[in-house]
C-alpha cells in the first residue's frame, strides 16, 4: 500500500467521478474510468475533451499535452478493468447497497495491496470497509465539487484503516495540487458536517415563511461573503443528496438541527431535486441548467407596495464604530446627518473617525477630495439627543443592551417629531421590546447594518407585529438610496444571518471539543471546501467570543433547542477573558498591537 499510485481506477462516471478522473489524468496518472452506463462513459470522455480544449485555447496546455491527457483516460463498463489499479476510487450512488456490492466485487478483481477509497460524504466508511476482505486498505477520499477546481480533499480513516494507506493517498492528494485534511469516520466529516446543518436550517427558515428564498440567499452572500446562498447551493448539490447526508448525520448525532427539514423530503418526492431536474428551490432554464428563470415565487418588484415617507435628514444616536460608519453611509448618499452622542467630546471624536475613514478612501482613489469635503460638511456632531428633533429617520446604534436601548427609545419618542421613523440596529435583541416603550410602535423598525457599515452591502430590515407598512417601505426605500441591499425578516432572534451563522460556528467549536478535528483543519476545510472567506475560528476571533456567546445565548433562549446551547469551550474562554483579537487571545493567540 506504500507504492506510487500511478494507475488509478474511478468507478462511477457522473459529475464527481468525471471531475476526479480529469484531475488524475492531468496530473500524469493512468486513469481507468468505469461505469455500467456506456452513455456515462462517453459523456465523461466528451467532458475531458471539452475541458482540455478550453485549456489549449487559454494557452494553459499545449495540443500535445492535451493529447497525452486524453490518452491516459480509458473507459470501460466492467469492474474487471480495474485489475491493475493501485488505487480504486468509487463515486457510485450514495447507498450502502450499491457501494457494498462494488467493494465485494473489487475484492475479487484487484491486488490485495491495492487501496480502495470511497467518495462518500454521508455513509460510514467503517461499515463499507467491513464488507471488504481487506478492511485495512479501505478509506474515504472525499473530493469536493467541482473536483478540478476545489482544493480540499478529506482523507477519512476508519478504525480498521492501515496508516500506510492513509499516507499514500495523502501524498497523492498533495501531488494533485490539493490540500488534504485527515479526519475520522463520521457522517459529513468536517466540511459537510458543518455545511449541511447550516443548509438544513436555511431550508427550515424558508419553509416557515420567515423570509423569501431570495432574501435568505442574498443575506448570506452579502452578510457573510459566501459565494452562494444556502438555497441556491442546495439546488446545486441536489436536494435528494442533501437529504441523504442529513439523514445519516441525524442518525449519528440525534441533533434536531440535523433532522432534514420536511421541505427537503417534499421537494425530493416531487422530483424537484435542484439544478439537475431543472427545478428545486428555484426554477432553471433546463434540467442541468445554471440560469434561474422567473416562476410563481419570483418577487414582482415594487408594484403595489406601500409608499414610504420622504426623508431628507437622518439622525444617528451613538458614537462607536457602528454609529460613525452608519453616519458616513448616509452622508455619502447626500443626506443631512446629525450624529448625536452622550457628550460633545464623544460626538466630535466620532466625526473625526469619519474624517479619517474618508481620507483613506481619497488616498485609495475611491473618493475625490471634493466628495470627501461635501460628505463631512453634511455631518453635524452633537452632544445631545435633542438635536434629533427635526430628522425624518433616527437610527439607534448604541450598546447591545436591552435596557440601554429601551431608555434611548423613550427619549427618541419624546424628542423626534411626529412621523419620524425610529430604527434600531440591534443584531439579536427583540425589536418589539424597544418599540413597545414608545407611543408610536408602528414607526419603529429594525435596521441591522453589518460591520464595517460603509463596506458591507446588506441591511436586514426587521418589522415587528406592530410596524406599519409605511414605516417599513420608508426604510427599504432609504436602503436603496444609500446603495445597500435590504432583506426583509421578522422580529425573532438572530434575524436571517446570525440565526444561520452562529449555530454553524457553535458546531465548529463542538468538533474541537470532541477532538474530532483541529482548529486549523476545520478552518482550512471550510475555506477550501465551502468557499468561505474565513474559517469559523478565524471569524469567531474577529467577531469576539463574548459577542458570539451573547448571540448564542439569545438564540438558545428563544428557540429552546438543545442543539443551540453554547458550546462549553466558548463559555470557558469568555470566562477566562480570552475574547479574540481584541484581547490578543481567543481560539488562537495574536500579537499585541
MOQUI-V836004 format. One record per residue. SS is DSSP state (alpha for helix, beta for strand, coil for the rest). PHI is phi in whole degrees, -180 to 180 (* if undefined). Layout:
# MOQUI-V836004
SS/PHI + SS/PHI
This chain:
# MOQUI-V836004
coil/* + coil/-104 + coil/-86 + coil/-60 + coil/-94 + coil/-104 + beta/-113 + beta/-129 + beta/-100 + beta/-118 + beta/-103 + coil/106 + coil/-111 + coil/-79 + alpha/-59 + alpha/-70 + alpha/-60 + alpha/-64 + alpha/-63 + alpha/-65 + alpha/-59 + alpha/-64 + alpha/-58 + alpha/-67 + alpha/-65 + alpha/-66 + coil/-89 + coil/92 + coil/-86 + beta/-79 + beta/-115 + beta/-104 + beta/-92 + beta/-130 + coil/-152 + coil/-67 + coil/-97 + alpha/-63 + alpha/-64 + alpha/-64 + alpha/-63 + alpha/-64 + alpha/-64 + alpha/-63 + alpha/-64 + alpha/-62 + alpha/-64 + alpha/-66 + alpha/-61 + alpha/-68 + alpha/-69 + alpha/-71 + alpha/-64 + alpha/-62 + alpha/-64 + alpha/-66 + alpha/-61 + coil/-89 + coil/62 + coil/-89 + coil/-139 + coil/-91 + alpha/-63 + alpha/-67 + alpha/-63 + alpha/-61 + alpha/-62 + alpha/-65 + alpha/-63 + alpha/-65 + alpha/-69 + coil/-82 + beta/-112 + beta/-119 + beta/-118 + beta/-144 + coil/-115 + coil/-131 + alpha/-62 + alpha/-63 + alpha/-68 + alpha/-87 + coil/-55 + coil/-95 + coil/-70 + coil/-91 + beta/-144 + beta/-119 + beta/-113 + beta/-97 + coil/-136 + coil/-84 + coil/-51 + coil/-81 + coil/-136 + alpha/-61 + alpha/-60 + alpha/-69 + alpha/-66 + alpha/-63 + alpha/-63 + alpha/-61 + alpha/-66 + alpha/-64 + alpha/-69 + alpha/-66 + alpha/-56 + coil/-87 + coil/-111 + coil/-90 + coil/-64 + coil/-61 + coil/-93 + coil/-68 + beta/-92 + beta/-111 + beta/-119 + beta/-102 + coil/-93 + coil/-60 + coil/-121 + coil/-135 + coil/-93 + coil/-75 + alpha/-64 + alpha/-61 + alpha/-65 + alpha/-69 + alpha/-63 + coil/-63 + coil/-81 + coil/-91 + coil/-70 + coil/-128 + alpha/-62 + alpha/-68 + alpha/-100 + beta/-100 + beta/-149 + beta/-105 + beta/-135 + beta/-99 + beta/-82 + coil/-117 + coil/-93 + coil/-81 + coil/-58 + coil/-66 + coil/-101 + coil/-73 + coil/-86 + beta/-80 + beta/-135 + beta/-90 + beta/-100 + beta/-107 + beta/-102 + coil/-97 + coil/-68 + coil/-100 + coil/-71 + coil/-79 + alpha/-54 + alpha/-60 + alpha/-66 + alpha/-63 + alpha/-63 + alpha/-65 + alpha/-75 + alpha/-66 + alpha/-63 + alpha/-61 + alpha/-58 + alpha/-66 + alpha/-67 + coil/-82 + coil/83 + coil/-99 + beta/-111 + beta/-80 + beta/-124 + beta/-84 + beta/-139 + beta/-88 + coil/-91 + coil/-151 + coil/-54 + coil/87 + coil/53 + coil/-87 + alpha/-62 + alpha/-70 + alpha/-61 + alpha/-89 + alpha/-66 + alpha/-73 + alpha/-63 + alpha/-64 + alpha/-62 + alpha/-64 + alpha/-68 + alpha/-66 + alpha/-63 + alpha/-66 + alpha/-63 + alpha/-67 + alpha/-61 + coil/-79 + coil/59 + coil/-73 + coil/-152 + coil/-74 + alpha/-61 + alpha/-65 + alpha/-72 + alpha/-62 + alpha/-68 + alpha/-64 + alpha/-61 + alpha/-77 + alpha/-71 + alpha/-83 + alpha/-85 + alpha/-121 + coil/72 + coil/-80 + coil/-69 + coil/-142 + coil/-74 + alpha/-65 + alpha/-75 + alpha/-64 + alpha/-68 + alpha/-60 + alpha/-63 + alpha/-69 + alpha/-65 + coil/110 + alpha/-65 + alpha/-67 + alpha/-63 + alpha/-61 + alpha/-66 + alpha/-62 + alpha/-62 + alpha/-65 + alpha/-60 + alpha/-66 + alpha/-65 + alpha/-67 + alpha/-61 + alpha/-86 + alpha/-101 + coil/55 + coil/-88 + alpha/-62 + alpha/-64 + alpha/-98 + coil/-69 + coil/-53 + coil/-58 + alpha/-52 + alpha/-61 + alpha/-66 + alpha/-67 + alpha/-65 + alpha/-65 + alpha/-63 + alpha/-63 + coil/-82 + coil/80 + coil/-94 + coil/-97 + beta/114 + alpha/-56 + alpha/-62 + alpha/-96 + coil/87 + beta/-161 + coil/-151 + coil/-69 + coil/-115 + beta/-110 + beta/-115 + coil/-66 + coil/-169 + coil/-56 + coil/84 + coil/-77 + coil/-110 + coil/-88 + beta/-76 + beta/-117 + coil/-61 + coil/-141 + coil/-64 + coil/-95 + coil/-67 + coil/-56 + coil/-84 + coil/93 + coil/-89 + coil/-60 + coil/82 + coil/-75 + coil/-66 + coil/-79 + coil/-88 + coil/-84 + coil/-79 + coil/-125 + coil/-115 + beta/-133 + beta/-129 + beta/-109 + beta/-122 + beta/-99 + coil/141 + coil/-139 + coil/-84 + alpha/-61 + alpha/-68 + alpha/-61 + alpha/-67 + alpha/-64 + alpha/-67 + alpha/-60 + alpha/-61 + alpha/-58 + alpha/-67 + alpha/-66 + alpha/-61 + coil/-83 + coil/101 + coil/-80 + beta/-76 + beta/-121 + beta/-108 + beta/-101 + beta/-107 + coil/-125 + coil/-73 + coil/-150 + alpha/-65 + alpha/-61 + alpha/-67 + alpha/-64 + alpha/-65 + alpha/-65 + alpha/-66 + alpha/-65 + alpha/-64 + alpha/-64 + alpha/-65 + alpha/-61 + alpha/-63 + alpha/-63 + alpha/-66 + alpha/-61 + alpha/-63 + alpha/-65 + alpha/-66 + alpha/-62 + coil/-90 + coil/78 + coil/-90 + coil/-147 + coil/-82 + alpha/-63 + alpha/-64 + alpha/-65 + alpha/-61 + alpha/-64 + alpha/-66 + alpha/-62 + alpha/-66 + alpha/-67 + coil/-82 + beta/-105 + beta/-109 + beta/-91 + beta/-138 + coil/-98 + coil/-143 + alpha/-71 + alpha/-59 + alpha/-70 + alpha/-92 + coil/-63 + coil/-109 + coil/-74 + coil/-88 + beta/-139 + beta/-113 + beta/-110 + beta/-87 + coil/-141 + coil/-109 + coil/-58 + coil/-79 + coil/-134 + alpha/-60 + alpha/-67 + alpha/-62 + alpha/-67 + alpha/-62 + alpha/-65 + alpha/-63 + alpha/-70 + alpha/-60 + alpha/-69 + alpha/-60 + alpha/-60 + alpha/-79 + alpha/-83 + coil/-74 + coil/-68 + coil/-59 + coil/93 + coil/-71 + beta/-89 + beta/-109 + beta/-123 + beta/-110 + coil/-97 + coil/-52 + coil/-104 + coil/-148 + coil/-88 + coil/-70 + alpha/-65 + alpha/-63 + alpha/-69 + alpha/-89 + alpha/-64 + coil/-69 + coil/-89 + coil/-101 + coil/-89 + coil/-137 + alpha/-60 + alpha/-68 + alpha/-95 + beta/-102 + beta/-137 + beta/-85 + beta/-136 + beta/-88 + beta/-80 + coil/-114 + coil/-94 + coil/-81 + coil/-57 + coil/-65 + coil/-96 + coil/-79 + coil/-83 + beta/-86 + beta/-135 + beta/-86 + beta/-98 + beta/-108 + beta/-107 + coil/-89 + coil/-69 + coil/-107 + coil/-65 + coil/-79 + alpha/-60 + alpha/-67 + alpha/-65 + alpha/-62 + alpha/-65 + alpha/-60 + alpha/-67 + alpha/-61 + alpha/-64 + alpha/-65 + alpha/-56 + alpha/-65 + alpha/-66 + coil/-93 + coil/64 + coil/-109 + beta/-103 + beta/-84 + beta/-125 + beta/-89 + beta/-154 + beta/-83 + coil/-89 + coil/-140 + coil/-53 + coil/84 + coil/52 + coil/-91 + alpha/-64 + alpha/-68 + alpha/-67 + alpha/-96 + alpha/-74 + alpha/-75 + alpha/-61 + alpha/-63 + alpha/-65 + alpha/-63 + alpha/-68 + alpha/-64 + alpha/-62 + alpha/-62 + alpha/-61 + alpha/-70 + alpha/-57 + coil/-85 + coil/59 + coil/-79 + coil/-154 + coil/-88 + alpha/-54 + alpha/-65 + alpha/-67 + alpha/-67 + alpha/-61 + alpha/-64 + alpha/-62 + alpha/-76 + alpha/-76 + alpha/-85 + alpha/-96 + alpha/-112 + coil/73 + coil/-74 + coil/-67 + coil/-138 + coil/-72 + alpha/-60 + alpha/-79 + alpha/-61 + alpha/-68 + alpha/-59 + alpha/-68 + alpha/-75 + alpha/-64 + coil/108 + alpha/-69 + alpha/-67 + alpha/-63 + alpha/-62 + alpha/-63 + alpha/-61 + alpha/-67 + alpha/-59 + alpha/-66 + alpha/-65 + alpha/-62 + alpha/-65 + alpha/-66 + alpha/-82 + alpha/-93 + coil/55 + coil/-93 + alpha/-55 + alpha/-67 + alpha/-95 + coil/-61 + coil/-56 + coil/-61 + alpha/-54 + alpha/-60 + alpha/-64 + alpha/-64 + alpha/-65 + alpha/-65 + alpha/-65 + alpha/-61 + coil/-84 + coil/82 + coil/-91 + coil/-104 + beta/113 + alpha/-59 + alpha/-67 + alpha/-110 + coil/89 + beta/-154 + coil/-142 + coil/-74 + coil/-127 + beta/-100 + coil/-131 + coil/-69 + coil/-70 + coil/-84
